[in-house]
Amino acid sequence: MGAKLLVTGGAGYIGSICARALSDAGHSVTTLDDLTTGHRGAVTGTFVEGDVRDRVLVRNLLRSERFDAVLHFAARSVVGDSVHTPLGYFDVNVGGTFGLVSEMLDAGITRLVFSSTCAIYGTPPQLPLTEDLPFAPVSPYGETKAMVERFLALCRDKEGLQATCLRYFNAAGAMPDGSLGEAHRPETHLIPLAIQAALGQRPPLKLFGTDYPTRDGTCVRDYIHVLDLADAHLRAVDALLDGDRGDGYNVGTGLGTTVREVIDAVGRAAGTPVPYSDAPRRAGDPHSLYAQSDKIQAALGWEPQHTDLDSIVASAVNWAKNPRF
């Protein structure tokens, strides 16, 4: 029998696809989202429109529905924006999560899967990135996620909270049937930006930095299909339901892909080259970030199933050509 789950931020890109996967696995899903960046058309299950920072709303929802677990995606997540407007990031990401966890524990709900990020590691002292590296974020966004992970660890040790933190690398791709995909306003991620440039929907792409110490001079990142992220969430919540106390895990493929390789893959999938121009490096961009995910593979039996870059990009192009919202 499936569990009763609350998904905060479940109208957003990753949250909506994870909610769909949870529902497909037999769980009952309720989505809480204020639709600031999410889309009503992306929602799976019961929908509650509201802000995770609304303590009264959250309290009443948690006490009336008696959820078995919460999956928390609701957050502000644009790194560059966080540098210019840090207050809003701490308000939503830290304050919102603190309030949610407080109301969960008051309602007797002890299971949480938290949407974290590899940005907590900052500029890596070694590669691949492993979970035993210290938190050293270089952006307010990364700092908010690191702060939340620290207080969740304390709540796990002292308050009886079962909490798993999934540290994403670069989420990419879309549902194979084209029903859900990436639709940010404004868009900030490389793959959809490159697709829009190839389709003539925006000016040529800017290639920030061509002189990094990588195989082609451009930054290297770990692109993970959003369906593999969804599988990690499903495995994490199932483990908590089975009594696991939770932990922190990298969720990446371990494969590094350069920006130029992404641009070439988008060109192949779109059927037309991506127009771009070279631009100076952006401050704070590490030249390479990719995961070691042995820990989650050992603990939860998770392994990425969609590691072919062309397939990941093709699903994103399919969505971009016929978006539902």
C-alpha positions as CSV (number, residue, x, y, z in Angstrom):
1,M,0.0,0.0,0.0
2,G,1.4,3.4,-0.9
3,A,2.3,6.2,1.5
4,K,0.6,9.6,1.8
5,L,3.2,12.2,0.7
6,L,3.4,16.0,0.7
7,V,5.6,17.4,-2.0
8,T,6.5,21.1,-1.5
9,G,7.5,22.8,-4.7
10,G,5.9,20.1,-6.7
11,A,4.9,22.4,-9.5
12,G,8.5,23.1,-10.5
13,Y,10.8,21.3,-12.9
14,I,12.4,18.6,-10.6
15,G,9.5,18.6,-8.1
16,S,6.8,17.9,-10.6
17,I,8.7,15.0,-12.3
18,C,9.5,13.5,-8.9
19,A,5.9,13.8,-7.9
20,R,4.8,12.0,-11.0
21,A,7.3,9.2,-10.3
22,L,6.1,8.9,-6.7
23,S,2.5,8.7,-7.9
24,D,3.3,6.1,-10.6
25,A,4.9,4.0,-7.8
26,G,1.6,3.9,-6.0
27,H,2.0,6.7,-3.5
28,S,-0.7,9.3,-2.8
29,V,0.7,12.8,-3.6
30,T,-0.3,16.2,-2.4
31,T,1.5,19.2,-4.0
32,L,2.1,22.5,-2.1
33,D,3.4,25.3,-4.4
34,D,2.8,29.0,-4.6
35,L,3.3,29.0,-8.4
36,T,6.0,31.7,-8.2
37,T,8.2,29.7,-10.5
38,G,6.1,26.5,-10.9
39,H,3.2,25.7,-13.2
40,R,-0.3,24.5,-12.4
41,G,-0.2,22.3,-15.4
42,A,2.7,20.4,-14.0
43,V,1.0,19.3,-10.8
44,T,0.3,15.6,-10.0
45,G,-2.3,14.6,-7.4
46,T,-4.0,17.0,-5.0
47,F,-2.9,20.6,-5.3
48,V,-2.7,23.2,-2.5
49,E,-1.7,26.7,-3.6
50,G,0.4,28.4,-0.9
51,D,3.8,29.5,0.4
52,V,5.9,27.1,2.4
53,R,6.7,30.0,4.7
54,D,3.0,30.3,5.7
55,R,3.2,28.6,9.0
56,V,-0.6,28.5,9.6
57,L,-1.2,27.0,6.2
58,V,1.5,24.4,6.6
59,R,0.4,23.6,10.2
60,N,-3.2,23.1,9.2
61,L,-2.3,21.0,6.1
62,L,0.1,18.7,8.1
63,R,-2.4,18.2,10.9
64,S,-5.4,17.6,8.7
65,E,-3.8,15.1,6.3
66,R,-1.5,13.1,8.4
67,F,1.2,12.6,5.8
68,D,3.7,9.7,6.1
69,A,6.6,11.8,4.7
70,V,7.4,15.1,3.2
71,L,9.6,15.8,0.1
72,H,10.8,19.3,0.2
73,F,11.7,21.0,-3.2
74,A,10.4,24.5,-2.5
75,A,13.3,26.9,-2.8
76,R,14.9,29.8,-4.6
77,S,17.7,28.3,-6.7
78,V,19.4,30.8,-9.1
79,V,23.0,31.1,-8.0
80,G,23.7,34.4,-9.6
81,D,20.5,36.0,-8.4
82,S,21.4,34.9,-4.8
83,V,24.6,37.0,-5.0
84,H,22.6,40.1,-5.6
85,T,19.5,39.4,-3.4
86,P,20.7,37.1,-0.6
87,L,18.0,38.0,1.8
88,G,15.2,36.4,-0.2
89,Y,17.2,33.2,-0.4
90,F,17.8,32.9,3.3
91,D,14.1,33.8,3.9
92,V,12.7,31.0,1.6
93,N,15.4,28.4,1.7
94,V,16.4,28.5,5.4
95,G,13.4,30.1,7.0
96,G,10.9,28.2,5.0
97,T,12.6,24.9,5.7
98,F,13.0,25.7,9.4
99,G,9.2,26.4,9.7
100,L,8.3,23.3,7.7
101,V,10.4,21.0,9.9
102,S,9.1,22.6,13.1
103,E,5.5,22.1,12.0
104,M,6.3,18.5,10.8
105,L,7.6,17.5,14.2
106,D,4.8,19.2,16.1
107,A,2.4,17.2,13.9
108,G,4.3,14.0,14.6
109,I,5.6,13.7,11.0
110,T,9.3,12.6,11.2
111,R,10.3,11.7,7.6
112,L,11.8,14.3,5.2
113,V,13.7,14.1,1.9
114,F,15.4,17.4,1.3
115,S,16.4,18.9,-2.1
116,S,20.1,19.9,-1.7
117,T,22.9,20.7,-4.1
118,C,26.5,20.1,-4.9
119,A,26.9,23.9,-4.4
120,I,27.4,23.2,-0.7
121,Y,31.0,22.1,-1.6
122,G,32.0,25.3,-3.3
123,T,35.3,25.2,-5.3
124,P,36.3,21.5,-5.0
125,P,39.7,20.7,-3.4
126,Q,39.5,17.3,-5.2
127,L,37.5,15.5,-7.9
128,P,35.3,13.6,-8.0
129,L,33.3,15.2,-5.2
130,T,32.6,12.9,-2.3
131,E,30.3,13.3,0.7
132,D,33.1,13.6,3.2
133,L,34.3,16.9,1.8
134,P,33.7,19.9,4.0
135,F,30.9,22.4,3.2
136,A,32.5,25.5,1.7
137,P,29.8,27.2,-0.4
138,V,30.9,30.3,-2.5
139,S,27.3,31.7,-3.1
140,P,24.5,32.6,-0.8
141,Y,22.4,29.9,-2.5
142,G,24.9,27.3,-1.6
143,E,25.2,28.7,1.9
144,T,21.4,28.4,2.4
145,K,21.5,24.7,1.5
146,A,24.5,24.0,3.7
147,M,22.8,25.7,6.6
148,V,19.7,23.6,6.2
149,E,21.8,20.4,5.9
150,R,23.5,21.3,9.2
151,F,20.3,21.9,11.1
152,L,18.7,18.8,9.6
153,A,21.7,16.8,10.9
154,L,21.1,18.2,14.4
155,C,17.4,17.4,14.2
156,R,18.2,13.9,13.1
157,D,20.5,13.4,16.1
158,K,18.4,15.2,18.7
159,E,14.8,15.6,17.6
160,G,14.0,12.2,16.1
161,L,13.8,13.5,12.5
162,Q,14.5,11.0,9.7
163,A,16.1,13.2,7.0
164,T,17.8,12.4,3.8
165,C,19.5,15.2,1.8
166,L,20.0,14.6,-1.9
167,R,22.8,16.7,-3.4
168,Y,22.0,17.3,-7.0
169,F,24.4,18.0,-9.7
170,N,23.1,19.4,-13.0
171,A,19.6,18.2,-13.6
172,A,18.6,17.9,-17.3
173,G,16.2,16.3,-19.6
174,A,12.4,15.8,-19.7
175,M,9.7,13.1,-19.5
176,P,10.1,10.8,-22.5
177,D,6.4,11.3,-23.4
178,G,6.9,15.1,-23.5
179,S,4.4,15.7,-20.7
180,L,6.8,17.4,-18.3
181,G,10.0,19.4,-18.7
182,E,12.0,22.4,-17.9
183,A,10.2,25.8,-18.1
184,H,11.9,28.5,-16.0
185,R,11.1,32.2,-16.2
186,P,13.8,33.5,-16.9
187,E,15.8,30.5,-18.0
188,T,19.3,30.1,-16.5
189,H,20.3,26.5,-17.3
190,L,22.7,25.7,-20.1
191,I,20.8,23.0,-22.0
192,P,17.5,24.9,-22.4
193,L,19.3,28.1,-23.2
194,A,21.3,26.3,-25.9
195,I,18.1,24.8,-27.3
196,Q,16.4,28.1,-27.4
197,A,19.3,29.6,-29.2
198,A,19.4,26.8,-31.7
199,L,15.6,27.2,-32.4
200,G,16.0,30.9,-32.9
201,Q,14.0,31.8,-29.7
202,R,16.8,33.8,-28.1
203,P,20.0,35.5,-29.1
204,P,23.2,33.4,-29.5
205,L,24.4,31.7,-26.4
206,K,27.3,33.2,-24.5
207,L,30.1,30.7,-23.8
208,F,31.6,31.9,-20.5
209,G,35.2,31.0,-20.4
210,T,37.2,29.1,-23.1
211,D,40.6,28.9,-21.3
212,Y,39.9,26.6,-18.4
213,P,42.3,23.6,-17.7
214,T,39.9,21.1,-19.3
215,R,40.0,19.0,-22.4
216,D,38.5,21.7,-24.6
217,G,38.9,24.8,-22.4
218,T,35.3,25.0,-21.2
219,C,33.8,24.1,-17.9
220,V,33.0,20.5,-17.0
221,R,29.8,19.6,-15.3
222,D,27.9,16.4,-14.3
223,Y,24.5,16.3,-16.1
224,I,22.0,13.9,-14.6
225,H,18.7,13.0,-16.2
226,V,15.8,14.2,-14.1
227,L,14.3,10.7,-14.2
228,D,17.3,9.4,-12.4
229,L,16.9,12.2,-9.8
230,A,13.2,11.1,-9.4
231,D,14.4,7.5,-8.8
232,A,16.7,8.7,-6.1
233,H,13.9,10.4,-4.3
234,L,11.7,7.4,-4.6
235,R,14.4,5.2,-3.1
236,A,15.1,7.7,-0.4
237,V,11.5,8.1,0.8
238,D,10.9,4.3,0.7
239,A,14.0,3.8,2.9
240,L,12.7,6.3,5.4
241,L,9.4,4.6,5.4
242,D,11.2,1.3,6.2
243,G,12.9,3.0,9.2
244,D,16.1,4.4,7.8
245,R,17.3,7.5,9.8
246,G,18.5,9.3,6.6
247,D,21.9,10.7,5.4
248,G,23.4,13.0,2.8
249,Y,24.1,11.7,-0.7
250,N,25.6,13.0,-3.9
251,V,23.2,12.3,-6.9
252,G,25.2,12.5,-10.1
253,T,26.5,10.3,-12.9
254,G,30.2,10.7,-12.2
255,L,30.7,11.7,-15.8
256,G,32.0,15.1,-16.7
257,T,30.7,16.9,-19.8
258,T,32.2,20.1,-21.2
259,V,30.1,23.1,-22.3
260,R,31.2,22.6,-25.9
261,E,30.1,19.0,-25.8
262,V,26.7,20.0,-24.6
263,I,26.5,22.6,-27.4
264,D,27.4,20.0,-29.9
265,A,24.8,17.5,-28.5
266,V,22.1,20.2,-28.7
267,G,23.0,20.9,-32.3
268,R,22.7,17.3,-33.2
269,A,19.3,16.9,-31.4
270,A,17.9,20.1,-32.7
271,G,19.1,19.5,-36.3
272,T,20.8,22.9,-36.4
273,P,24.0,24.2,-34.9
274,V,23.8,26.3,-31.7
275,P,24.9,29.9,-32.4
276,Y,27.2,31.2,-29.7
277,S,29.9,33.7,-28.9
278,D,32.8,33.5,-26.6
279,A,32.6,35.5,-23.4
280,P,34.9,36.1,-20.3
281,R,34.8,33.7,-17.4
282,R,32.2,34.2,-14.8
283,A,33.4,34.9,-11.3
284,G,33.1,31.9,-9.0
285,D,32.7,29.2,-11.7
286,P,34.9,26.2,-10.8
287,H,36.4,24.6,-13.9
288,S,35.1,21.1,-13.1
289,L,32.3,19.6,-10.9
290,Y,31.3,16.0,-11.0
291,A,30.2,13.5,-8.5
292,Q,31.2,10.3,-6.9
293,S,27.9,8.5,-6.1
294,D,29.2,5.3,-4.5
295,K,27.5,6.1,-1.2
296,I,24.0,6.3,-2.5
297,Q,24.6,3.3,-4.7
298,A,25.6,1.2,-1.7
299,A,23.0,2.5,0.7
300,L,19.9,2.8,-1.5
301,G,20.8,0.7,-4.5
302,W,20.5,3.7,-6.8
303,E,22.4,3.9,-10.1
304,P,21.9,6.3,-13.0
305,Q,20.1,4.7,-15.9
306,H,20.1,7.6,-18.4
307,T,23.8,8.6,-18.9
308,D,23.9,9.1,-22.6
309,L,24.2,12.9,-23.2
310,D,22.5,12.7,-26.6
311,S,19.5,11.0,-25.1
312,I,19.3,13.4,-22.3
313,V,19.5,16.4,-24.7
314,A,17.0,14.8,-27.2
315,S,14.3,14.6,-24.5
316,A,14.9,18.2,-23.6
317,V,14.7,19.3,-27.3
318,N,11.5,17.2,-27.7
319,W,9.9,19.1,-24.8
320,A,11.2,22.5,-25.9
321,K,9.6,22.1,-29.4
322,N,6.2,21.2,-27.9
323,P,5.9,22.5,-24.3
324,R,2.7,21.9,-22.5
325,F,3.1,25.1,-20.4
